[in-house]
């Protein structure tokens, strides 16, 4: 699988970079569309997405580097080469969430309402971004046979892409991408229900993605480890627990998010 999408003399644009960019663009469209329902101005959303992307990418890279520190201490120049892969989504989510909280507090925007809006775009971006792993030949599962992949009725380009270094592998990128797309429609539909509680969409995201990632991580062979434990599975369990607790609390204590306004004149960018 060729990682390079476009070559311009000494400069190259990778498919990984394109997939990440497309994920950001589609997420931005979804988030902005939802925000308009509550009169949150586009300027606020644009700036929020910009800073969440900047710090999210830094957080995703830092998280990955810390769990591969021995290698990056030997080859520090490799730290900046994010186009070769090596972005840990959990690090990006944590950094992006911190950025969102700080930004919303600065402009007096309800944090839970904003996370409810943001997670719909986030999970769509994750679905698209996973295809970058496919083009990089990374984030795959264990060994399988060609007939196994054929029995999944996959297109030939995916089967051929899963042939890496003389072996076929589980296309875990595809499993996660498809499950994230399903999650997008679930979250988007859930937000459309009447009497949906503030924060419950965020809770549902934590539960859904936590379950997805726990399952996917059981198949992957390149997991970030904490001793003998897969770090992503630890985080996934925490996400599920937090999501369940949050879902219960929002049902008891939170208002319907339609009852909480975000007036445009209250937000000064």
C-alpha positions, 0 to 999 in steps of 0.5 A: 500500500502506497502511503503517498497520495501526492508528490510535489518534488521534494514534498509529499502529502500522505494519505494519512494526513488527508484522512485526518484532514477530511475527518476534521472537515466533516466533524466541523460541518456536523458540529457547526450545523448542530451549534446553529440550532442553539444560536452559537455563532460560527466564529465561536465554533471555528475558533473552538475547533481550531484550538481543539485540533491543535492541542488534540494533535499535540496530546495524541502525539505526546501520549503515543511518544510517552508510551514509546519513549525509549525509541523516541529518545534514541531518534528524537527527530521522529517525534515531529513526523506525525504523518508516519502515524503514531497518534493515540486517540485517547491522548487527543480526546483528553487534550481536546476535552481540556481545551474545550472546557477552558474555551467554553468557560472563557466565553460562558458557554455551557460545557455539557451542551458543547460536548453533546454537540462535539461528540457527534462530529468527533466520532465521525472524524474517528471513523474517517481518520482510521482509514489513515491507519489503513494506508500506513499499514498500521493498527491492524489485528493478528494474522488471518488467511486470505480466505477469511478476508474474502469471506467478509466480502471485502473489496479487493483493495482492502484485502490487498492492503491487509497483505503486509510483509508476507501475511494477511491481518485483521482489518481492525481499522475497518471494524472500528471505522464502521462501528464509529459510523454506526455510533454517529447515527446513534448519537445523532438520532439520540440528540434528536429525541425529545426530553434528551437530558443535557450531557446524556449524549456525551455519556452515550459516546463514552459508553459506545466508544469505550465498548468499541475500543475495548473489543478492537484492542483485543484484536490489535497487535500494536497496543500501547502497554502498561506493564502486561495490560493494554492501556487502551483497554484500561481507558476504555473501561474507565470511559464505560464506567464514567459514561454509565455514571454520567448517564444516570446522573444526567437523568436525575439532575440535568435539564433537557438541553433544549431548555438551556439557551446559548444566545449569540449576544452572550458570546463575544469572540 
